[in-house]
C-alpha cells in the first residue's frame, strides 16, 4: 500500500480520500476547512495542519481544488509567500492533481514539476459525487507514460476507468471536451422528452423508445432528466446534485477557453454555456445540472 497525502476534501475529494483509506493506503489529509477533515479522521486517516505537513514523506500527493489559481498556489507558491509544495518534494513523489482547471495552468505546473524531476499528472475526473463515493470515477490523465503507470497504483482504488490522454494538460482538455458534450446532450435529451410529453407521450415510454433507437445517449440511459422516470436520478429527487449547475457553468467556461485557443467554432458548446449560465443566474446554481429541463417547463 502507498503513503498518500490528500489535499482538498470537498464533495468530491472527501469520498475519494475515504476510498483510499478503505483500500488500505496510509492517508494524511488537509483542508482549509477543519470540519471537512472530521469524517476522514473517523475513517482512519491522519489529519495535518497544513498542505506541507500532509505532503511530508508522501509517495503520492493528490489534490482536488476549486480552480487553477489554487493549484498553482499549492504547488508553485504565492508571490511573497510560501514557496509551494514542489520546493519540498523530491523525485520519489508522484503528484496527481484531480482538480478541474484550465489546461494552461496544468501545463505550467506539470512543466515546473518535470524540471525538478517530479512526476506530475493532471487527472481530472468524471462521474460526479455518486461515482466518487462508489469508487467508479473516470480519470483523464495528462503526463508522462512512466508517471501514468505509477498513478494507476492509487487511481484504481478511486476509479473504474483510467485513461492516459497525453502529455501534461491533456487530461484537462479531455475533461473540457467530455463535459461540453455532456451539456449538449443533456439539453437535447431534455428538449426531446419535454416535446414528447407535451404531445401526450409518457416520458418513461419515450425514453425506452429512444434508448432502443439512434437517440440513445448517457443522459437518457443513466441520468434521465425527467422526474419519475429513473428513481435514483437527481430529477426524481428534487434535482439534488449530483453535479451542480455551478460546476457545469465552470466547466463550460473552461471548454470555451480550449475552443478559442485552438480555433474551434463550437457553436453548440457556446449555446449550451449560455443556457446553463442563464439557468444559474435564475438562482438554480446549486441544483443538479439535469434541472435544465425545468427551463423548458417554465
URHU-V740657 format. One line per field, one symbol per residue. phi: phi as a letter, one per 30 degrees, with the letter a starting at -180 (. if undefined). psi: psi as a letter, one per 40 degrees, with the letter a starting at -180 (. if undefined). burial: + if it has 16 or more other C-alpha atoms within 10 Angstrom, else -. A space follows every 50 residues. Layout:
# URHU-V740657
phi = ???
psi = ???
burial = ???
This chain:
# URHU-V740657
phi = .ccbcbcjcdecdedddddddddjddcccbbdcedddedddddkddccca dddddeiddbccbbbdaeddddddccjceibddjdedccbddcccbccdc bddddedddddddedcicdbbdbdcbkideddddicdccccbldeddddd deecddcbbcbbccdldejddddddddddddeddddddddddddddddci ddeddddddddcbddeadeddcbedceidbeddeecbhhddibdeeddde dddddddddddcicdcddddddddddddddddjcdddddddeeddddd
psi = iihhhhhhfaddddddddddddeeihhhihidhddeedddddeeiihiei ddddeheidhhhigididdddddddeihheaieidddeiaeeihhhheih aidddddddddddddefhhhhhfiiidadddddeffihhhhhaidddddd dddddeeeidhhihdaihddddddddddddddddeddddddddddddefe ihdddddddddeaeehidddddfhehhedhdeiddefffhiahidddddd dddddddddddefhggdddddddddddddddeeedeiideedddddd.
burial = --+++++++++++++++++++---+++++++----++--++--+++++-- +++++++++++++++--+-++++++++------+++--++--++++++++ +++++++-++++++---++++++++++++++++-+++++++++++-++-- +--++++++--+-++++++++++++++-++++++++++++++++-+---- --++--+--+-----++-++--+++++-++--++++--++++++++++++ +++++++++---------++-++-++++++---++++++++++-----
